[in-house]
């Protein structure tokens, strides 16, 4: 999906995989002049190549499974909604653990270009896993009525140029329609089934749906007919601010 002036909904699983140096099942699911997002599936016992980027900021967000991410001289275990921000010139590689495939998203600002992948000699040993305290889930009621928690820190949002939040809309609930003047948003449905209102039209969404919402697009999630929570990852760029939330 490429950013445009019009909203769009796609199913990520229907996109074709693209070649990559690590031979992973990788799909570029979004690209704009500011941001690209890749959806990646790694098989059990898989290992990515040690590399770094000189221009791009990257962020890894785990959706399913678990793995160990080496970033510089530290190593961290990541599982569901675990997020790691990687500034330029950070050597990194990812290894899956357990019997399940590792499903994750990779964010790049500026957008990913193959020429900025710099492979490094595999002479570094894996450092011991640093049991970094996970970002605590501090839940709050968003202005549209969903329950939301941030997945990144303010420092990471400022450096990367995008924000990440995890939202839950309970069964029987409908979010208040709203729009943003400066922020573009992407909703990625993690679990559940529901609908999204886009400019007065209601459309069904389910796990794997990616919803692009340009600025000034009136939108809102609807789970009034659902029997389970509608769980959504929200990507905002520039990062969301309360002053840019206009209810209608």
N, C-alpha and C positions, 0 to 999 in steps of 0.2 A: 504494500500500500504506500502510495506517495501522497504527501500533504497536498491539499488542493483547497479551493474556496468552498467546496461542497462537502458535507458530512458523508461518511461511508461506513458500511459494516462488512467485514469479511470473516470467513472461518479460517483460522490459522492453518489447520490441518490440510486444507485444500491447496495451499501454496506449494510450489515445487522446491525441493532442496537445491542449494547452490553449492558449487565446489568450494573447498576451503583447505588450508594447509594441514589442518589437524584431522581431516577425513571424518568429520562429525556430521550428523544429520542436522544441517543448519538451514534455516529459512529466514531471509530478511523480511520482516513483517511490517516495517514502517521505515520511511525515509523522508526527511524534510531538509531544508538548507541548514538547520541547526542540530538535528538529532537523527540517529538511526537506531533501530532496535532489531536484534536477531533473536530468533527462538531456536534453542539448541537442545538436542537429545544426545546424551553420551551413554554408551553401553556400560554394563557392569565391568569393573576392572580396567576401564579406559583411562588414558592419560593424555592430556594435551601437551603440545610442545612448549618449552620454555621460550618466552618472547617478551618484548616490551614495545611500547609505542612512544614516538617522540612528539607527536602533535595531539593525539586523541586522549581525552579522558575516557575511561571505561568504568562501567558498573556492572557487577554480576548479581543477579537476583534469582534464588532457587525457588522453583515452583513445586517440585516433587523429587523424592530421593534425597541422597545426601552425598557430600563430597568434601574434600580438603582442598582449599585454595592457598597456594603459596604466593605471597605478595612481598617481594623484597626478602627480608630476613625473617619474616614471620610466617606462620602457617595457621589457618583457622578452619574449623569445621563449620560447614554451612548446611542447613536443612531448610524446611519450608519457610519461605519469606526471609531467609537469611540474606543480607545484602552486604556487598563489599565494594567500596569506591576505590578506584585505582587511578591516581594522577599519572601524567606522562612520565616516562623513564622509570616505571616500576616493573621490574622483572616479575613475571607471574606465569603460573600454570595450574591446571585443575585436574584432580584425580577423583574418580568416583569410588565410593565405598558402599558396602552392602550389596544385596542381590538385585536391587531395583535400578532401572535406568535413571539417570540424573537429568531432569528437565529444568532448564534455566533460561533466563533472558539476559542478553548482553546489550547494554546501552552504550552508545558512543557519541561524544561531542568533541569536535565537529564530527559529522557522519563518517562512518567507517570507509577507509580506502585501503586496498591490499598493500599499497606501497609503504604504508606506515606500520607494517608488521615486520619487526626486526627480530629474527630468530637468534637465540643465544646458545652458547655451548652448554650441553647438559652435564656440566661438571659440578654444579651446586647440589649439595645433599638437601633432602627435605628437612627443614627445621622441625623441631617438636611442635605439636599443635599448641597454639596459644589459646587457652580457654578464655577468650575475650568475653566479657559480659555482653549478652545479647541486648540489643536496643530494647528497653522495656516498652511494652505495648501500653501506651497511655491513651485510653479511649475517650472520645468526646463525641457529642452529638453535633453533626455538621449542620450547616445552615439549611440544607435540603432535607434533613430528617434522617439521614443514614448515620450509622455508628462508624466512626473513622479513627484510624491511628496512623501516624507517620512511620515510614520505614527507614528514613534517612535522617541525618542531622542538618541543622541550619548551615553549618560549615560546608557539608557535602553538597547541599542544594546550591549554595552560592558558587562553589567551584565548578560544578557540573553543568549548571544552567537549567536543570529540570528538577521536579519534585516527585516523590513516590509516596503514595498512601494506599492503605488497605481498608476497604469499606465493606460493611455488611448491611444489607437491607432485609429486615425480617419479613417472614410471610405475613400477608395482609397489609403491608405498608406500601405507600407510594411516595416517592421523593417529590419535593416541591420543585416544579420546573424553574429553570434559571438559565442565565448565560453569563459569559465573561467578555469584557471589552478587550483585554490584552492577552489573556492566557488561552492557549490551545490545549485541549485535553484528549487523552486516549483512555478508554475503558477497556480492560482485558478481563473477561469473565473467567474466574477461577473455578467456580462451582455454582450449581443451581440453574434454574431456568426462570426467565421473566421476560419483561419487555422494556424497551427504551423508547421514550418519547423524543422525537427529533423534529423540531419545527412543526409541531401539530400532528405528526404522523407516528403511530405506535407500531414498533417492529419487534418480533421475537428475537431473543438472544439466549445463548446457553454456553456451557463450558467451551472455551476455545474461540468465542466471538471476540473480535477486536473492533472497537467502535471509535472512529475518528470524529472529533467535534471541533471544527474551526471556531475562531472567535465569533462572538455574536450569534451563535447557534443556540436557540432555546432547546434545552434537553433536561431529561430526568428519568430515573429508573422506576420501574413499576413491578412490584412483587405481590400484588393483591391476589393473584390466582395461584401463587406458588405454595408449595408445602414444605419447603426447606429454605434456609437463608440464601439470598443471592449475594455471592461473594465476588468482589470486583477489585482489581488493581487499577488505581488511577494514576496516570502519568500526566503531569502538567508542565508546560514549558511556555514562557518562563514560569518559575514555580508559583503555585497558587498563593493568593493573598485574599483575606476576607474582604478587603475594599473592592476587589474585582468580582465579587459574587452579587449578581443582580437578579433578585427573584421576580417572577412575573405572575 
